[in-house]
Amino acid sequence: MKKILLLACMLGLGFAGISQKYAIIDTRYILDKMPEYKEAQKQLDNIAAGWQKEIDAKQAELDKMYKDYDAEQVMLTEELRKKREDQLFNKEKDLRDLQRKRFGFEGDLFKKRQELIKPIQDKVYNTVQKMAVSRGYDFVLDKSEGITIIFADPKLDKSEDVLKDLGVK
């Protein structure tokens, strides 16, 4: 739907007599061809696999504790049963916290990805921007994950005009 709407807008602008020069790139294809991206992705995968092994080991330990508790629960006093349930609860909470710390939103994996991958993405972005300016492109669109505008000539930005028409200063 976005592609159709974007294409319709471009065609509409083209028929309106506005001459705009644009290019389409595929950043996924570009990144996959870059050796430094492949190496960074490999590092990231190895780090994530290590963290996942750590979590799987803790999950196996927790599963064993639950199994042992289920087997022994009928023989435990109320006090011991409560103590074991608290241990299980705390162990489960620790496991969830570790999962969130490693793989959650802005967790360790996110930070490591920023550290390893973002500089490579910035390098591609800067190269695209230089190419767009030197070749006179008004827009550069990325087709890798839906259509995204990578570069737009700032003189085409009419945001201030809209704010002015809205009476916003």
C-alpha positions as CSV (number, residue, x, y, z in Angstrom):
1,M,0.0,0.0,0.0
2,K,2.8,2.4,0.9
3,K,4.6,1.6,-2.4
4,I,1.5,2.3,-4.4
5,L,0.8,5.6,-2.6
6,L,4.5,6.6,-3.0
7,L,4.5,5.7,-6.6
8,A,1.2,7.6,-7.2
9,C,2.7,10.7,-5.4
10,M,5.8,10.5,-7.6
11,L,3.9,10.2,-10.8
12,G,1.6,13.0,-9.7
13,L,4.6,15.2,-9.0
14,G,6.1,14.2,-12.3
15,F,2.9,15.1,-14.2
16,A,2.7,18.4,-12.4
17,G,5.8,19.5,-14.2
18,I,8.2,19.2,-11.3
19,S,11.4,17.7,-12.5
20,Q,12.9,15.6,-9.7
21,K,15.7,13.2,-9.9
22,Y,15.7,10.2,-7.7
23,A,17.5,6.9,-7.1
24,I,16.6,3.6,-5.5
25,I,19.0,1.5,-3.5
26,D,18.8,-1.7,-1.5
27,T,20.8,-1.3,1.7
28,R,20.3,-4.9,2.7
29,Y,22.1,-5.9,-0.6
30,I,24.8,-3.3,0.0
31,L,25.5,-4.4,3.5
32,D,25.5,-8.1,2.6
33,K,28.3,-7.4,0.1
34,M,30.5,-5.6,2.7
35,P,33.1,-7.8,4.4
36,E,33.2,-5.6,7.5
37,Y,29.4,-6.0,7.9
38,K,29.6,-9.8,7.5
39,E,32.4,-9.9,10.2
40,A,30.4,-7.6,12.6
41,Q,27.3,-9.7,12.1
42,K,29.3,-12.9,12.7
43,Q,30.7,-11.4,16.0
44,L,27.2,-10.4,17.0
45,D,25.8,-13.9,16.3
46,N,28.6,-15.5,18.4
47,I,28.0,-13.1,21.3
48,A,24.3,-13.8,21.1
49,A,24.8,-17.5,21.0
50,G,27.0,-17.4,24.1
51,W,24.4,-15.4,26.0
52,Q,21.7,-17.8,24.8
53,K,23.7,-20.8,26.1
54,E,24.0,-19.0,29.5
55,I,20.2,-18.5,29.6
56,D,19.5,-22.1,28.5
57,A,21.8,-23.5,31.2
58,K,19.9,-21.4,33.8
59,Q,16.6,-22.5,32.4
60,A,17.6,-26.1,32.6
61,E,18.7,-25.6,36.2
62,L,15.3,-24.0,37.0
63,D,13.4,-26.8,35.3
64,K,15.3,-29.3,37.4
65,M,14.5,-27.3,40.6
66,Y,10.7,-27.4,39.6
67,K,10.9,-31.1,38.9
68,D,12.6,-31.8,42.2
69,Y,10.1,-29.6,44.0
70,D,7.1,-31.4,42.4
71,A,8.5,-34.8,43.5
72,E,9.3,-33.7,47.1
73,Q,6.4,-31.3,47.8
74,V,4.1,-33.8,49.5
75,M,6.9,-34.6,52.0
76,L,7.8,-31.0,52.8
77,T,6.5,-29.1,55.8
78,E,4.6,-25.9,55.1
79,E,7.7,-23.8,56.1
80,L,10.0,-25.8,53.8
81,R,7.5,-25.7,50.9
82,K,7.2,-21.9,51.2
83,K,11.0,-21.6,51.3
84,R,11.4,-23.7,48.1
85,E,8.6,-21.8,46.4
86,D,10.4,-18.5,47.2
87,Q,13.6,-20.0,45.8
88,L,11.9,-21.0,42.6
89,F,10.2,-17.6,42.3
90,N,13.6,-15.8,42.8
91,K,15.4,-18.1,40.4
92,E,12.7,-17.5,37.7
93,K,12.8,-13.8,38.3
94,D,16.6,-13.8,37.9
95,L,16.3,-15.7,34.6
96,R,13.7,-13.2,33.3
97,D,15.9,-10.3,34.3
98,L,18.9,-11.9,32.6
99,Q,16.9,-12.4,29.4
100,R,15.7,-8.8,29.5
101,K,19.3,-7.6,30.2
102,R,20.7,-9.5,27.3
103,F,18.0,-9.5,24.6
104,G,15.5,-6.9,25.8
105,F,14.8,-3.5,24.4
106,E,18.0,-1.5,24.6
107,G,19.7,-4.6,26.2
108,D,23.2,-5.8,25.8
109,L,22.5,-7.2,22.3
110,F,21.0,-3.9,21.2
111,K,24.1,-2.0,22.6
112,K,26.5,-4.4,21.0
113,R,24.7,-4.1,17.6
114,Q,25.0,-0.3,17.9
115,E,28.7,-0.6,18.6
116,L,29.4,-3.0,15.8
117,I,26.8,-2.4,13.0
118,K,25.9,1.3,13.3
119,P,29.3,2.6,12.2
120,I,29.0,0.5,9.0
121,Q,25.4,1.7,8.4
122,D,26.6,5.3,8.9
123,K,29.4,4.7,6.4
124,V,26.8,3.6,3.8
125,Y,24.5,6.5,4.7
126,N,27.3,9.0,4.3
127,T,28.3,7.5,1.0
128,V,24.7,7.6,-0.3
129,Q,24.4,11.2,0.8
130,K,27.6,12.3,-1.0
131,M,26.5,10.4,-4.1
132,A,23.1,12.1,-4.0
133,V,24.6,15.5,-3.7
134,S,27.2,15.0,-6.4
135,R,24.8,13.5,-8.9
136,G,22.0,15.9,-8.1
137,Y,19.4,13.4,-6.8
138,D,16.5,15.0,-5.0
139,F,15.5,11.7,-3.3
140,V,17.2,8.4,-2.6
141,L,14.8,5.6,-1.7
142,D,15.7,2.4,0.1
143,K,13.7,-0.7,-1.1
144,S,15.2,-3.2,1.4
145,E,12.5,-3.0,4.1
146,G,9.6,-1.2,2.4
147,I,10.3,2.1,0.8
148,T,12.2,4.5,3.0
149,I,13.6,7.9,2.1
150,I,17.4,7.8,2.7
151,F,18.2,11.3,1.4
152,A,16.0,14.2,0.5
153,D,17.2,17.6,-0.8
154,P,16.6,20.0,2.1
155,K,15.2,22.6,-0.2
156,L,12.2,20.3,-0.9
157,D,11.3,20.2,2.8
158,K,8.1,22.4,3.2
159,S,7.6,21.7,6.9
160,E,8.1,25.4,7.8
161,D,5.5,26.4,5.2
162,V,3.0,24.0,6.7
163,L,3.7,25.4,10.2
164,K,3.3,28.9,8.8
165,D,0.0,28.0,7.2
166,L,-1.1,26.5,10.5
167,G,-0.2,29.7,12.3
168,V,2.5,28.0,14.4
169,K,5.7,29.9,15.0
